Amino acid sequence: MGFVRSFIEGLWNDAISYGVSPQIFVAMYLITWPMWYYTMWWVVSGWHRKDRSRMRKGVWSNRVVTVAPYVYVMLAGGTAMPWKWWAFTVVLPIATTTLFLHKIKNDEWMEKWWEFYKKNLARFRFKKADQNTDKEVNQ
């Protein structure tokens, strides 16, 4: 247990040396963690209901919630990040999210994936047990 404690203390001290408040980062992370699941629920429920607006809101809010603590580290940290890291951590996620949301607008693409979803969802549906069989088991 001493190893874990020393590891966490090392991270804590490193964060302070870079000018980042570990308390703020941990608080942001703990606040955004349940929100991440909630926004994923919005995406999945939008998919299930064929509601593209709900999916778009869920995707964008999920991206914001995911990167918020790390953007704090990039902005508040005492060391300036090279432009390559900004491109990798900001531009690439925005570009891929925009590409996905552009695909959502395409009716043919969405119909193809909804059909695929319905077909594969049918594999996981269980048949209701016969009531007579249940009565025999209970006796």
N, C-alpha and C positions, 0 to 999 in steps of 0.2 A: 504494500500500500504506500510505502514511502516513495517508491519510484513514481507513482502516479502523482502524488502530492508535489514532488520536486519538478516533475514535467509541467504541471499546471502553473506552479510558481514561476518557472522559467518563461512560459508563454506570457504570463501576466506582466513580468518585468520587461520582456521584449516589447510588448504593446506600449507600455509606459515610455520606454526609451524612444519609440517612434512617434510619440506625441498623441497616441490614441488612448482614450479613456476606456479601459476594459469594461467598466461598469456600464457605460453607454452601449458598447457593442453587445454585451451579453443581454442587456435589457431589450435592445432592438431585435436581437436574434430570438429571444424567448417570446416576444410579442408577435413577430412575423411568422414564427413556426406554425402555430395553429391557423393563422390566416392563409398560409400556403395550402393547407389541406382544404380549407373552405373554398379558395379560388379554384382548386382542382375539381371540387364538387360542382362548381358552376360550369366548368368546361365539360365535364362528363354529363351533367344533367342537360346542358344545352345540346350536346351531341345526341343524347337519347330522345329529346323532344324535337329534334331538328330545328332548333332555334339558333340561328347563326349569330344574332345579336348577343345572346347570352354567352355563346362560345367566345366571341371577340372580347367581350368585357372580362370574361374569366381568364382568357389568355393574357391580356395586357395587365390585369391586376396581379396575376400570378407572377409575371415577369418583374413587376415593380416590387412586390413583396419579397421575391427571391433575392434581388440584388441590393435592397435597401441597406442592410448592415454593412455590406462590402463597399458600397459607394461611400458610406460614412468613413470607412477606413481609408479609402483612396483620397477623400477630400480632407479629412482631419489629420491624416498622417503627416509627420514632419518631413518625410522624404518624398520628393516628386517622382511620380511614376513615369517611365519612358512612354512615348506615344504608342509604341507597339503594344504595350499592355492595355492602354485605353482602347485601342482598336480591337483587341482580343476580348476584353471584358464588357465593352459597351456597344461598339459598332456591330460586331458579329451577332450577338443575341438580338439586337434590334432588326438586323437584316433578315435573319432566319425567321423571326416571329412575323415580320411583314410578309415574307414569302408564304408562310403557312396561312396567314389571314387572307392573302390574295387568292390562295387555292380554295378557301372556304367559299368565296364569292362565285366560283365556277360551279354551275349546277350539275354538269356531267360528272365532274370529279366527286362532288358530294354524293350524288346518287350512287355512283360506283362503290364508294366506301360505306354508305349506309346499307346497301345490299349485302356487302361483305360482312358487315357487323351483324345484321339480322340473321344471315345464314349461320354464322359461327356462334351467335348467341343461342340458337336453337339447340346446339350440341350440349349446352350446359343446363338446359331445362330438364327437370326431373318429372317423370310421370307420377301422378298422385297414386298413392298406394290404394289398392283395392280395400274397401271397408271390410269385406268379409275376411280377408286375410288378417287384418288388424284384430278383428274379434277373435279369430282362432288363436292368435298369438297371445292375447290377453287372458284366455281361459286356461 
